[in-house]
Amino acid sequence: MEKNTIIQLHSSFEAMVQRFPDTETEFWCARDLQMLLGYLRWENFAKVIEKAKTSCQTAGAPVGDHFLDITKMVDVGSKAKREIEDIALTRYACYLIAQNGDPAKEQIAFAQTYFAVQTRKQEIIQKRLAESPFLIIVEYGGMNVDHFAELRTRLGGAGAAITVVKNTFLRRSIKDAGLPELDQYLNGQTAFVVGERDICASAKILKTFASEFEKPKIRAAILDNVVLETAEVIKLADLPSKEILQAQLLGLLLMPATRLVRTLNEPGTSLARVLAAIAEKMPATKEPSPVASVTAVAEAPASETPAEAVAESPAAN
C-alpha cells in the first residue's frame, strides 16, 4: 500500500470519529464506515456487521455496549430529509468489522491494522493506570523532541514513565479504570505520568524540569483515588521520597533500642557505675542494696573470686 494512500485513509478514519455529548465516548456510524470500507450496498455491509456481532458475543463482550442501534436524518433532495436506521460502533466494534470484512479490499486491510493498533493502545493505557499507585496529568505543548526525551530518561530513573495520549483516549481509560474524572484538565496537548513507586519522586522531577525548561506544566493528579490540584502536586514534590521517609521512620523507631544495646555492650565496670548511679538516687534502706553488691563485685580485682574477698574481711564479733 502506497504511503499517500495510508495517510489518506488514516485521515479519513480520524475524521469520521464522533462523540456522544453526555459521555464524550467515541463512536463511528456504520453507514459512514460502510462507504469508507468500500461497500456500496448497505445489505452487504450489514452481513459483515452481523458476523462482527457474533465474534463479539463469542468473545464474551456485551454486544449492546459496542453495537448501539440509532437513527439519523439524511438529505433526500429538494431540501427534504428522512430518518434512517444506523448503528453507533465503538472502536472495538470497528475492529471486529474489519476482521470479518473482505481482506482483498485495500480499505479493509488498512482498517484491520488501524483499529487493532488503536485498540491495543487503549488496552496499554488502561493497564498502566491499573498498575500505578498514582497518575499525573501534564501539558507538554512547546517541548521539543530532545527535551521530551530527556524528561522521559529522568522519569525512567525514578521508575516512572510519561506517555503522550489523546484526551479522548485518556478520558475513556480513566473512566474504565474507575478513577475520578479529570475532564476539566484534559485539553490541549496532554501527557500522563505513572510509575512503580511513590508520587513524590516523579513530582520532584517534573517540578525541577519545568524550572529548567518552563515545560511541562502540571495540571492535576490522582493519588489514593483523590484528585490533586497543581499546587498540591508541587507540595508533594518538596517531600522526601517514600524510601527516604521509611528510612527516617525506621531510624527513629530503632534509636532507643540501639542505645540500650550499646550500654549492655559496655565493659562490666562501666555498667556497674551506671547501676550505682541509679542506686544513689534510690531511698536508703537498712538492707544492703543489691546494686551496691553488684558494684562491689564488679570493682573487685579480676584475680580475686567472691569467696576470697569474703575470707579476707574481718570476722564478725
C-alpha positions as CSV (number, residue, x, y, z in Angstrom):
1,M,0.0,0.0,0.0
2,E,1.4,3.4,-1.0
3,K,2.3,5.9,1.6
4,N,-0.1,8.5,0.3
5,T,-3.0,6.0,0.4
6,I,-2.1,5.2,4.1
7,I,-2.1,8.9,5.0
8,Q,-5.4,9.5,3.3
9,L,-7.1,6.5,4.9
10,H,-5.8,7.4,8.3
11,S,-7.1,10.9,8.0
12,S,-10.5,9.6,6.8
13,F,-10.8,7.3,9.8
14,E,-9.9,10.0,12.2
15,A,-12.3,12.5,10.6
16,M,-15.2,10.1,11.0
17,V,-14.9,9.9,14.8
18,Q,-17.9,11.2,16.6
19,R,-18.6,11.6,20.4
20,F,-21.7,11.3,22.5
21,P,-22.2,14.7,24.1
22,D,-23.0,13.4,27.6
23,T,-20.2,10.9,28.0
24,E,-17.6,12.1,25.3
25,T,-17.4,8.4,24.3
26,E,-16.0,7.9,20.8
27,F,-18.1,6.1,18.1
28,W,-18.3,5.6,14.4
29,C,-21.5,5.5,12.4
30,A,-21.9,2.2,10.5
31,R,-23.2,3.9,7.3
32,D,-20.2,6.2,7.2
33,L,-17.8,3.3,7.8
34,Q,-19.6,1.4,5.0
35,M,-18.6,3.8,2.3
36,L,-15.0,4.2,3.7
37,L,-14.5,0.4,3.6
38,G,-15.7,0.2,0.0
39,Y,-19.1,-1.4,0.4
40,L,-21.6,0.2,-2.0
41,R,-24.7,-1.7,-0.8
42,W,-25.9,-1.5,2.9
43,E,-27.3,-5.0,2.7
44,N,-23.8,-6.5,2.0
45,F,-22.2,-4.4,4.8
46,A,-25.0,-5.4,7.2
47,K,-23.9,-9.1,6.8
48,V,-20.4,-8.2,7.8
49,I,-21.8,-6.3,10.9
50,E,-23.8,-9.5,11.9
51,K,-20.6,-11.6,11.7
52,A,-18.8,-9.0,13.9
53,K,-21.6,-9.1,16.4
54,T,-21.2,-12.9,16.6
55,S,-17.5,-12.5,17.2
56,C,-18.2,-10.0,19.9
57,Q,-20.6,-12.4,21.6
58,T,-18.2,-15.3,21.3
59,A,-15.5,-13.2,23.0
60,G,-17.8,-12.7,25.9
61,A,-18.3,-8.9,25.4
62,P,-21.8,-7.4,25.6
63,V,-22.9,-6.8,22.1
64,G,-25.2,-3.9,23.1
65,D,-22.2,-2.0,24.5
66,H,-20.4,-2.0,21.2
67,F,-23.2,-2.0,18.6
68,L,-25.8,0.6,19.5
69,D,-28.9,1.0,17.2
70,I,-29.5,4.6,16.4
71,T,-31.4,6.7,13.9
72,K,-30.3,9.8,12.0
73,M,-31.7,12.2,9.4
74,V,-30.3,12.3,5.9
75,D,-30.9,14.5,2.9
76,V,-33.0,13.1,0.2
77,G,-33.1,16.1,-2.2
78,S,-35.2,19.2,-2.6
79,K,-34.2,20.2,1.0
80,A,-36.1,17.2,2.3
81,K,-34.9,14.8,5.0
82,R,-35.8,11.4,6.1
83,E,-34.9,9.2,9.1
84,I,-32.8,6.1,8.5
85,E,-31.5,3.4,10.8
86,D,-27.8,3.3,11.7
87,I,-25.5,1.7,14.2
88,A,-23.1,3.5,16.6
89,L,-19.9,1.5,16.7
90,T,-17.2,1.5,19.3
91,R,-13.5,1.2,18.4
92,Y,-13.7,-2.5,19.3
93,A,-16.8,-3.0,17.1
94,C,-15.0,-1.4,14.2
95,Y,-12.0,-3.7,14.8
96,L,-14.3,-6.7,14.6
97,I,-16.0,-5.5,11.4
98,A,-12.6,-5.0,9.8
99,Q,-11.6,-8.5,10.9
100,N,-14.7,-10.0,9.3
101,G,-14.5,-8.0,6.1
102,D,-13.0,-8.8,2.7
103,P,-9.2,-8.6,3.2
104,A,-8.9,-8.3,-0.6
105,K,-10.2,-4.7,-0.3
106,E,-7.4,-2.3,0.3
107,Q,-9.5,-0.3,2.8
108,I,-10.3,-3.4,4.8
109,A,-6.6,-4.3,5.1
110,F,-5.8,-0.9,6.4
111,A,-8.8,-0.9,8.8
112,Q,-7.7,-4.2,10.3
113,T,-4.3,-2.6,11.2
114,Y,-5.7,0.8,12.2
115,F,-8.3,-0.4,14.7
116,A,-6.0,-3.2,16.0
117,V,-3.4,-0.6,16.9
118,Q,-5.9,1.8,18.4
119,T,-7.5,-0.9,20.5
120,R,-4.1,-2.1,21.7
121,K,-3.1,1.5,22.6
122,Q,-6.2,1.8,24.8
123,E,-5.5,-1.6,26.5
124,I,-1.9,-0.5,27.3
125,I,-3.1,2.8,28.8
126,Q,-5.7,1.0,31.0
127,K,-3.1,-1.5,32.1
128,R,-0.7,1.3,33.1
129,L,-3.4,3.2,35.0
130,A,-4.4,0.0,36.9
131,E,-0.8,-0.9,37.9
132,S,0.3,2.6,39.0
133,P,-0.3,4.0,42.5
134,F,-0.7,7.5,41.1
135,L,-1.5,9.4,37.9
136,I,-0.1,12.9,37.0
137,I,-1.5,14.9,34.1
138,V,0.8,17.4,32.3
139,E,0.7,19.7,29.3
140,Y,3.7,19.2,27.1
141,G,2.9,21.8,24.4
142,G,6.0,23.7,23.3
143,M,8.5,21.0,24.3
144,N,10.9,19.9,21.6
145,V,11.9,16.3,20.9
146,D,15.2,16.4,22.8
147,H,13.7,17.9,25.9
148,F,10.9,15.3,25.9
149,A,13.5,12.5,25.6
150,E,15.5,14.0,28.5
151,L,12.4,14.1,30.7
152,R,11.5,10.5,29.8
153,T,15.0,9.5,30.8
154,R,14.9,11.3,34.2
155,L,11.5,9.8,35.0
156,G,12.7,6.4,34.0
157,G,15.4,6.6,36.6
158,A,12.7,7.1,39.2
159,G,10.7,4.1,38.0
160,A,8.1,6.3,36.2
161,A,7.1,6.8,32.5
162,I,5.5,9.6,30.6
163,T,3.1,8.9,27.7
164,V,1.6,11.2,25.1
165,V,-2.1,10.4,24.6
166,K,-5.3,11.8,23.0
167,N,-7.6,13.4,25.5
168,T,-10.5,11.2,24.5
169,F,-8.3,8.1,24.9
170,L,-7.3,9.1,28.4
171,R,-10.8,10.2,29.4
172,R,-12.2,6.8,28.5
173,S,-9.4,4.9,30.1
174,I,-9.7,6.9,33.4
175,K,-13.4,6.1,33.4
176,D,-12.9,2.4,32.7
177,A,-10.3,2.2,35.5
178,G,-12.8,3.5,38.0
179,L,-10.8,6.6,38.8
180,P,-12.2,10.1,39.5
181,E,-12.8,12.1,36.3
182,L,-10.4,14.7,35.1
183,D,-12.3,16.1,32.2
184,Q,-11.6,19.7,33.0
185,Y,-7.9,19.1,32.9
186,L,-7.9,17.1,29.6
187,N,-7.4,19.7,26.9
188,G,-4.6,20.8,24.6
189,Q,-1.5,18.6,24.3
190,T,-1.7,16.1,27.1
191,A,0.7,13.5,28.5
192,F,0.3,11.4,31.6
193,V,2.9,10.1,34.1
194,V,2.6,6.8,36.0
195,G,5.1,4.8,38.0
196,E,6.1,1.9,40.1
197,R,6.9,3.9,43.2
198,D,5.5,6.8,45.1
199,I,4.4,10.1,43.5
200,C,6.9,12.3,45.3
201,A,9.9,11.4,43.2
202,S,8.0,11.9,39.9
203,A,6.5,15.2,41.1
204,K,10.0,16.4,42.1
205,I,11.4,15.5,38.6
206,L,8.6,17.3,36.8
207,K,8.9,20.4,39.1
208,T,12.7,20.6,38.6
209,F,12.5,20.0,34.8
210,A,9.8,22.8,34.5
211,S,12.1,25.2,36.4
212,E,14.9,24.5,33.9
213,F,12.9,24.5,30.6
214,E,9.5,26.0,31.6
215,K,7.7,22.8,30.4
216,P,5.8,20.7,31.1
217,K,3.0,22.2,33.1
218,I,1.5,20.1,35.8
219,R,-2.3,20.2,35.6
220,A,-3.6,17.7,38.2
221,A,-3.0,14.3,39.7
222,I,-4.8,11.3,41.2
223,L,-3.5,9.8,44.4
224,D,-5.4,7.2,46.5
225,N,-8.4,7.9,44.3
226,V,-8.4,11.6,45.2
227,V,-7.9,14.4,42.7
228,L,-5.0,16.8,43.5
229,E,-4.7,20.3,42.1
230,T,-1.4,21.7,40.7
231,A,-0.4,23.3,44.0
232,E,-0.9,20.1,45.9
233,V,1.3,18.2,43.5
234,I,4.0,20.8,43.9
235,K,3.9,20.4,47.7
236,L,4.4,16.6,47.2
237,A,7.5,17.4,45.1
238,D,9.1,19.1,48.1
239,L,8.7,16.0,50.3
240,P,11.4,13.3,50.6
241,S,10.7,10.1,48.6
242,K,8.8,7.3,50.2
243,E,12.0,5.3,50.6
244,I,13.7,8.1,52.5
245,L,10.7,8.7,54.8
246,Q,10.6,5.0,55.6
247,A,14.4,5.0,56.4
248,Q,13.9,8.1,58.7
249,L,11.0,6.5,60.5
250,L,12.9,3.2,61.0
251,G,15.8,5.2,62.4
252,L,13.5,6.9,64.9
253,L,12.0,3.6,66.0
254,L,15.3,1.9,66.4
255,M,17.1,4.7,68.3
256,P,16.1,3.7,71.9
257,A,16.9,0.0,71.2
258,T,20.3,1.0,69.7
259,R,21.2,3.0,72.9
260,L,20.2,0.1,75.1
261,V,22.4,-2.4,73.1
262,R,25.3,0.0,73.3
263,T,25.0,0.3,77.1
264,L,24.8,-3.5,77.5
265,N,27.9,-4.0,75.4
266,E,30.0,-1.7,77.6
267,P,32.7,-3.3,80.0
268,G,31.4,-4.6,83.3
269,T,32.8,-1.7,85.4
270,S,31.0,0.8,83.2
271,L,27.7,-1.0,83.5
272,A,28.3,-1.2,87.3
273,R,28.8,2.6,87.5
274,V,25.5,3.1,85.7
275,L,23.7,0.8,88.2
276,A,25.5,2.5,91.1
277,A,24.4,5.9,89.9
278,I,20.8,4.6,89.8
279,A,21.2,3.3,93.3
280,E,22.3,6.6,94.7
281,K,19.1,8.1,93.6
282,M,17.0,5.4,95.4
283,P,15.9,5.9,99.1
284,A,18.3,4.5,101.7
285,T,17.3,1.1,103.3
286,K,18.6,-0.9,106.2
287,E,19.3,-3.9,104.0
288,P,22.4,-3.7,101.7
289,S,21.4,-2.5,98.2
290,P,21.6,-5.2,95.5
291,V,23.0,-2.6,93.2
292,A,25.8,-1.8,95.7
293,S,26.6,-5.5,96.0
294,V,26.8,-5.7,92.2
295,T,29.1,-2.7,92.2
296,A,31.4,-4.2,94.8
297,V,31.7,-7.5,92.9
298,A,32.2,-5.7,89.6
299,E,35.0,-3.5,91.1
300,A,36.9,-6.3,92.8
301,P,40.2,-7.3,91.2
302,A,39.9,-9.8,88.4
303,S,42.3,-12.3,90.2
304,E,40.1,-12.5,93.3
305,T,37.0,-14.6,93.4
306,P,34.0,-13.6,95.6
307,A,34.9,-16.3,98.1
308,E,38.5,-14.9,98.6
309,A,37.1,-11.4,99.1
310,V,34.9,-12.7,102.0
311,A,37.8,-14.6,103.6
312,E,39.9,-11.5,103.8
313,S,37.2,-9.5,105.5
314,P,37.3,-9.0,109.3
315,A,35.5,-11.7,111.3
316,A,32.2,-10.7,112.8
317,N,32.1,-10.2,116.5
